[in-house]
Amino acid sequence: MKLEKSIELYTKGKKHLVGAVNSPVRAFKSVGGVPLFIDRAKGSKIIDVDGNEYVDMVLSYGPMILGHRNSVVEKTIKKYLKKGYSFGASTRGEIILAGMVCDAFPGMDKVRFVNSGTEAVLSAIRLARAFTGKNKIIKFAGCYHGHSDALLVAAGSGLATLSIPGSKGVPEDAVKNTLIAEFNNIDSVERHLAENKDIAAVIFEPIAGNMGVVLPTQEFIEELRELTKASGVLLIADEVMTGFRSKFGGAQELLGIEADITCLGKVVGGGFPVGAYGARNEIMEMVSPLGEMYQAGTLSGNPIAMSCGIATLKELKKRNPYEDFEKTAAFLERVLLDAANENGVDLQVNRFGSMINPFFTKEKVVDFKSAQTSDVKKFKTFFWKMIENGVFLPPSQFESWFLATAMSKRDIYKVKSAIQIAMKAVAKKFKK
Ligand SMILES: *Cc1c(COP(=O)(O)O)cnc(C)c1O
């Protein structure tokens, strides 16, 4: 397959961009080879600068749940573009999107829009500290909550599970108030709560998506809710990935729990930079200008981004694709497992709604440690065979594949045959 133009841009890009990218996963480091440069996308398809066309299962790491350039969404954006790009003053769109978000998440009376998931989470942590007057937070190994200092600990693949910074440049002081627990292990949370009286919040991904897809047990989720409530500790649900994706009301609706603070991003902006955090009135009234917790943003609530978010959520609500997503994901799971069986490849498949993720391991994947038993070399072979056969996957074993409403039966069959070819290639390369 031809990747000449991607190679050329990659070479050029390295001069003035760090690794030729603006977010590290895009550099394809864990699968090797040249990172694809994209020219355009429409519906379920994405096309690189060499003209290769792929079924897109990256979908911008989640936001493009309707697929690319949905006609209703595009019409709305065009209309708003004519009104101006940014005003530094409030607009009607912010009120409309806020209403839609608070309707979807019963635990939210009020919401504040920001520009990214990272910003949503770091503000939510500040809010939990402001509200409780306490300092420490508990996070789970393998959960990713953006790149703010305090949360760059045990933040997914490759980083250690101790309370040591997962990045150079993060001072130990910035993470000394971050305690690490194990996903699906309530005892590990209970221990921290018993040993520390200074805990403001527990933050978690209700369905983990950044160590690959890892599902919580219902018991773990319920105990986590009860335990935090009983200890006077706030529960922060980071639904940046799962919000509007696993269900309109996010993972919380599906799991039947209500967090104290919810963080959103990705789908809520439909491809434009939007993040959000929200909670019940009592908590949100701490935020400036009502309260004394400061948080601001020049471009926050940007009118174009709001219009895209509104149109995306409206379409999503109208189409209610969640059952179809479930069926498609179940089909792909069967395809993956059958192909693995036929070829004698050890494989686990975790999935939830429109998120699905195969792990090249024998071990059931229930937390960060078991996720790491995956053979990333096998994934690498698999990944490039999928690319050759017209399917764009996230270039990492530890990223979820996503579904979009724009995917047709034909697209799914294309994915199926690519999987069968790719699994055969894995078996051939890694003969036992
Ligand atoms: C993507 C993601 C973030 C970070 O969002 P950005 O928009 O990349 O800053 C935070 N939390 C979770 C769960 C995510 O999936």
The ligand as a MOL file (V3000), in Angstrom:
LIG
                    3D

  0  0  0     0  0            999 V3000
M  V30 BEGIN CTAB
M  V30 COUNTS 15 15 0 0 0
M  V30 BEGIN ATOM
M  V30 1 C -9.9280 11.5950 26.7400 0
M  V30 2 C -10.1060 11.5480 28.1830 0
M  V30 3 C -9.7080 12.6050 29.0230 0
M  V30 4 C -8.9450 13.7950 28.5160 0
M  V30 5 O -9.6720 14.5750 27.6190 0
M  V30 6 P -8.8830 15.5750 26.6410 0
M  V30 7 O -9.9710 16.2450 25.8740 0
M  V30 8 O -7.9890 14.7120 25.8140 0
M  V30 9 O -8.1250 16.5160 27.4890 0
M  V30 10 C -10.0040 12.5310 30.3610 0
M  V30 11 N -10.6410 11.4640 30.8720 0
M  V30 12 C -11.0320 10.4290 30.1080 0
M  V30 13 C -11.7580 9.2930 30.7300 0
M  V30 14 C -10.7580 10.4290 28.7460 0
M  V30 15 O -11.1140 9.3760 28.0040 0
M  V30 END ATOM
M  V30 BEGIN BOND
M  V30 1 1 1 2
M  V30 2 1 2 3
M  V30 3 2 2 14
M  V30 4 1 3 4
M  V30 5 2 3 10
M  V30 6 1 4 5
M  V30 7 1 5 6
M  V30 8 2 6 7
M  V30 9 1 6 8
M  V30 10 1 6 9
M  V30 11 1 10 11
M  V30 12 2 11 12
M  V30 13 1 12 13
M  V30 14 1 12 14
M  V30 15 1 14 15
M  V30 END BOND
M  V30 END CTAB
M  END
